[in-house]
Amino acid sequence: MDIRDYMRILRRNWILIVAVALAGLLIGGAVSVLTKPTYTADTQLFVAIQSSGSVQELQQGNTFSQARVQSYVKTVESPVVLQPVIDSLGLSTSAEDLAKRVTASTELNTVLITITVTDDSPAQSAAIAQSVASSLVRAVDVLEKPKTGGSSPVSLSVIKPATPPMAPSAPNTRLNLIIGILLGLVFGIASAVLRATLDNRIRGEIDLRQVTDAPLLGGISFDQDAVRKPLLTQASPQSPRAESFRQLRTNLQFANVTGHAKTVLITSSLPGEGKSTTATNLAIALAQAGQTVCLVDADLRRPMVGEYLGLDRNAGLTTALVRSADVNDLLQPWGDDEMYILTSGQIPPNPSELLGSKEMKDLIQRLEQTFDTVVIDAPPLLPVTDAAVLSQHVGGVVVVVGTQKLRHHDLEKSLAALSMVGSNVLGVVLNRLPAKGPDSYGYSYYSYDATSPTRTGSKRPRNEHPSTSRHPGDPIDVAHNEPEQRPASTFPGNRLTL
């Protein structure tokens, strides 16, 4: 992965990263609140040689005292110094335990000794520090005194008395908060990278390209209102959802530039990816562009087109395939444009056999002769073989991918199933994309108010359509003769953005 992949991971998982960072901040604050405050007092001593000789003797004495200072620092933590402190202050502790709270240090090339004491009480920390300094002075005087008698050649003097500290030295709340949020960010970023590594769901075009190089015909952003209002006619003409289907219509035209795919089959890998709403709205968008469109509900296991459009599905495709009625009597007009619906009909016990039959192939050829475009809503590819069987009778297949749901291996299996039967995959549609973020799908289009024309998806006047002169509501007569070659209809619409 390069830097752009990591940036996309961070943008995709920013909520997780922020949540973990805030958790670290809270933990740092909790540690500061729950930690008992401690106070630190210090005192400083000066080590000198008691000599009044020449300059050379003074210099030798200074070198001697510097050499002895390190020994005095180590002596501070010994029972010789600490036990008198315990006895004088009446402390209920041992010399070993007190040594853990007492620290002695010295700076290089100096004769200064700094004694630091930590305690729960500011007053007692100062008292212990002062007492340790006095005890060290007495101990050094005894230890350095010559055995032959006389005074000690070394003198220790307190040059900085210990005073009670005004504020606790621990906990350091600011430091704990900084450490907490930094650790939270580190764990958050690590969790985001691990999550992205283990998650093989398709979330956007980048993930799609890891599976297939098929053209991306369009992206449909997730719209909460689409659950209640799934149809394109129920959305504002200038809404991103309406524009996305007009973009899909235009891109499909360029994917089918030769015009051989008059029948387009819409399918998906799994149920619930939005193939039925995509097929229905694509048919509406094509009809709004001035084409004669037939929408066929070939999902004979879970038909949804009739429910979306409010049409009766008791008589439809299966009725025509078993020759109980002619297709001319089964087509139902819908809307103000030349759009006709062939609902599923009664659900049969053998959907795959019906969809793969010669009757189905003949029906598609009859529809292609009469309509500019035939859109077929087919079952999903993985649960059943209906779509793969039916794809052999159509000019092209569009696979709808439900982002945030479908996994890489599922899409690979679906495309492999279509490739095995020699289907012509026109492209892929990403559905349920986020409206914002690294996986969103943007459109470049112009929006106008309701009184002005819309630049994209504008309807061609009926008399300019190259292939038909019908008017909405006129009866459709599906011819029974063999289909003839006709020029492909010209789609108005958007500039290709693949």
Secondary structure, DSSP 8 states (H G I E B T S, - for coil): --HHHHHHHHHHTHHHHHHHHHHHHHHHHHHHHHS--BEEEEEEEEEEE-----HHHHHHHHHHHHHHHHHHHHHHTSHHHHHHHHHHHT-SS-HHHHHTTEEEEE-TT--EEEEEEEESSHHHHHHHHHHHHHHHHHHHHHHHS-TTSS--SEEEEEEE-----SS-SB--HHHHHHHHHHHHHHHHHHHHHHHHHH--B--SHHHHHTT----EEEEEE--GGGGT--SGGGS-TTSHHHHHHHHHHHHHHHHTTT----EEEEEESSTTSSHHHHHHHHHHHHHHTT--EEEEE--SSS--HHHHHT---SSSHHHHHTTSS-HHHH-EE-SSSSEEEE---S--S-HHHHHTSHHHHHHHHHHHHH-SEEEEE---TTT-SHHHHHGGGSSEEEEEEETTT-BHHHHHHHHHHHHHTT--EEEEEEEEE-SSSTT----------TTS--SSS----GGG-SS----TT-------S-----------------
